[in-house]
């Protein structure tokens, strides 16, 4: 997520929808972009959070007066993209949007993380990312940076669990929702749930991944935003997602994401 006071905009960033591209173009034109909302330790919000959480964490006048927008994606293609992202061990663009540029603490952390990834030291990687809190204190980083370390540690745990338990997309679809710690819950939440408050859609503009360039250009005109969208995370698999599905996985995903399919008029 981010809040741009310069362009009076709030972005609700849903996973695997091209949101990093949106974030980066705004970041280039608004150096004071707010990417974490630390009103108190219990309510810190960052990257992927519900619009209701954002509403709780910021000034009500800002939330009411700013243009709120998001990007949604066909649930069938989105879930497949998510699986490949995790199975591949993540990518640079999704490793995390910086809360603080040039942070010594985060730089040290990420160099160590890169070495462990390169050496495929899975057990050490798990222990390393699990020490995010202590590492943050030891390196003397500020609360916003500690929040990012914590989120990245959770992300590494999710990647590790998926790679350990899902050797194929079919197995990924069949992963249980009730995993200890709620690590797999995110794969069952509809995009619509991120965008509602008390059952009502709480964003002003819903952009579609399938026509993101066109939709973003129209929104930019409305916001008087000068940037153009470089879609750095475009999927190379395109419309071939159907090839990854059989009758069973199609039925599972259709049932799981029925609200999204209906709300945003998507189909297989």
N, C-alpha and C positions, 0 to 999 in steps of 0.2 A: 504494500500500500504506500501511498504518499499523499501529502497535502502540499499544494502549491499555493502560497498566499499571493504570489505575483500574478498568477492566472486564475485565481479563485476556483481551484479545481481540487477534487478529491478522487483518487484512483483506488478502486478495490481490485487487488491483484489476485486473480485466480490462477492456480497452478496449470502449467502447460497450455497457456492461451496466448503466448507472445507478449506477456506483460513486461518482460525485461526490456524489450525493444521500446515500449512506451515509456518505461522508467528512464532509460538512458537518454532519450531525446528530450524529455523534460529536464533531466539533470543538466544537460548541456546548456539549457536556456534559463534555468533557475537555480543559481548556486546555493540558494537558501531553502531548497526543497526539504521538507520534513519527512523523513523515512522511518522514524520511530516516535512513538508518542508516550514518553515516560512521565505521566502525571503523578504516578506513585508506583513503587515496585510491583504491586499486585496487578496493575493495569497497563503495564508496558505492552505495546502492540507494535508489530513489525511485519514486513513483507506480506505473508498470506494470512489475513484475518477477516473476520466477518464484518460486514458493514455495521451491524449492531454494536460490535466492540469499538469501532471507530467513533460511533455516535456517543458512546459512553465515555470515551477518553478525551474528546476535544470540546472546545467551547460550543455550546448549542447554537449560538448565532452563526458561527463559522460553518457548522454542519448544515444548517438550514439554508444559508445564503450561497454556499459554493455549489458549483456544478459537480455532481457525483457521477462517475462513469466506470465501466468495466469492459472486459472482453470475454465473451463466451465462445465455446467450441463444441462441435458435435461430440457427444459423450463417447461414442464408439471410437472415434479417432483420438480423442483426448486420452482415454484410458490406455490405448495401445502406445501412444507417445510416452505416457508416464512410465509404462513398463520398460520400454527401450531405454529411456533416460536412466532409470535405476539399474537396469541390467548392465548398462555400459559404465556404471560407476559415476554418473553425473557428468556435467560439462562445465567449462569455465563460466559460461554466461549464467548458469543457474547455481553457481556456488555461493552466491549471496551478493546483494547490492550493498555497497559499503555504507555503514553508518558513519564512519569517520575516516576520511581519506588520510593516508600516510601514517596510520597508527602503528607504533612500534610493537605493541602487544599483539595485534592481529597479524602483523608481518611475521613475527617470530612463530606464532601458532601455525600460520599457513605454510611456512617453509617446512616445518616438521611434518605437517600433514601431507604435503606433496612428496616428501621422501618416503614416508610409509606407504603411500599409494603406489609409488613407482616400484617399490620393492615387494608389493603384494603381501604385506605383513598384516593379515587380517586381524589376528588376535591383538597385536600391539596397537593397531589402528583403533580398535574398540576401546582399549584401555586409555589411549591418548585422548580421544574425543570425550570420553567420560570424565576427564579431569578438567573440563572447561571452567567450572566455577573456581577451583583452586588455582588454576593457571591464571585466570583473570586477576585474582587477588595478588598472586605472586608478581605478576608483571605490572601491577599498578594501573590497570586500564579503568576507564570511567564506566558508569553504569550502562550507557548505551552500547559501548563496545562489548561489555560483558554479556549483554542481551544477545548480541550477534554471535558471540562464541557459543552461547547456550543453544541458539537455534541451529547453528552449524553442527554442533554435536548431535542434536536430535536427528538432523538430516542424515548424518553418517550412519546412525543406528538404523534408520529406515532403509537406507541402501543396503546395509549389511544383512538385515532380516529378509529383504526381498531376494537378494542374490543367494542367500542360504536356503530359502524355502520355495523358490519359484524358478525352476529351470526352464520354464516355457511360459508363454503368454496364457495358455490354458490354466496352468497351475497358479499363475498370478491372479486370474479372475476368481479362482476357487479359494484363495487365502481367506482365513476366518476374520471376521470383523472384531471379535473379542480377544485380540492379542494383548498380552500383558503390557501395561503402560499406554495402551491406546495408540500404538505406533501405526497401526493399519487402518484406523478409523477414517483417515483422510480419503481413502480409496472408495469409501461408501457414501460420502457426503455429496449431495447434489450441488451444482453450481448455484442453483436458485436459493439454496439455504444460506449461502454467503451473502446474498443480495437482499434479503428480506428483514424487515423489523415488524414483529407482531403479525406475521403472515402477509404483509404487503411489500411489494417491490419498493426498495428505498434508494434506487439509483435513477438518475435522470436519463442516462443514455447507455444503452446496451450495444456495444460494438461486436461484430461477429468476426471471428478469426478467419473465416473463409473469404472475407472481403475487407480485411483489416485496413489495408491502405486507403481504400475509398471511404470507409467509415471514419477513420481517424482524420482524414483531410477535412471532412465535413465538420467534425467536432472542433478541429483546430481553427477553422474559420469562425465558428461561434465564440470560441474562447479568445480570439485574436492572438492565437499562439503561432509563432513564426516558423516552428520547426517542422521538418518532414520526417516521416517514419522510416528508419532503417531497420528492416525486419531481420535482426541478427539471429533469431532462433527458429527460423522457418523450418518445418519438417521436410526432410527429403523424401519421405514415404508418400506424401500427398494422399490422393484418393484411393490408394491401393490398400487402405486399412481393412477393407472387406475381406481380403485374401487371408487375413490372420484369424478370422472367425469361423467357427463351425456352428451347427445348430444349437448346441448346448451353451457355448459362450455367448452367442447372440441373445439367447433367451435370458440368460443370467443378467447381462448388461442392460437389456431392455427393461427388465423388472426393476433392477436397482436404480436406474436413472429415468424412470418413467416421468417424474415431475419435470426434469430438464427437457425431455423429448417433447412433452406437451407444451411447456411454457415458451420454449424457443423454436418450436416447429421444426425440430430435427427428426430425421428418420435414418434408417440403416442405409 
